[in-house]
């Protein structure tokens, strides 16, 4: 099968994928890449190839990807400038003879009219990979249950209140664990070349209903206030969040922009994430985790 490359291996998704791959393939067939390789000592000890790679330094990528045949390209976090980073990675992979790129994309990005700013980079990256001549698999991940359980739940429980612009739009909230298992399945099985995979959880949720479940489990009130997109922007303004990705301070306290969050909520409200799929079970060989199970896992972090 050849060696498998995992980019961004010091991040949560990449680290988990690399650990799962070690259970499936010989350590010498795993290449893990990161800007910060000091966080990857366990993979050195296991006998995997640990290599320094920086997507902003294309010259570093050529030696880093040597010998790889399949690559898990994990999308970077820099909305607005990550297509250039992803392109550098794909060009280096191609130069090294990598045959197949699996990319962590976003659910619903190929549906015409999707307003999600987060999705624009994913869409451009998908098209770039398809044009590269390499075999590809787009892993279109839904909203992470872990984000709902922490980044959404904790402030809502602290305030007892949450503005929400996603309305009654439905989203199949998925555990990151299932996204990782699906990615590993694609990398270690045949038959996934030049296909897109909808990586979804087992239930459709509206965000107000998800907040209701969190409130019940915590025994604390959360009042969900329906707002329009401008009201959602004003809420993030009050928290000091930059509106546009181009205004985000590098390495600052808030590494994301509200335009991504507001248009993500809009895309849910307008039905772009209302996608049902059995791809997780088909590829990972197990039923995806329910939202409640992920909330149980993280409820110890919630305010008492």
Secondary structure by P-SEA (a helix, b strand, c coil): ccbbbbcccccaaaaaaaaaaaaccccccbbbbcccccccaaaaaaccbbbbbbcccaaaaaaaaccccccccccccccccaaaaaaaaaaaaaaacccbbbbbccccccccccccccaaaaaaaaaaaaacccbbbbbccccccccccccccaaaaaacbbbbcccccccbbbbaaaaaaaaaaaacccccccccccccccccccaaaaaaaaaaaacbbbbbbbbcaaaaaaaaaaaccccccccccccccccccaaaaaaaaaaaaaccccccccccccccccccccaaaaaaaccccccc
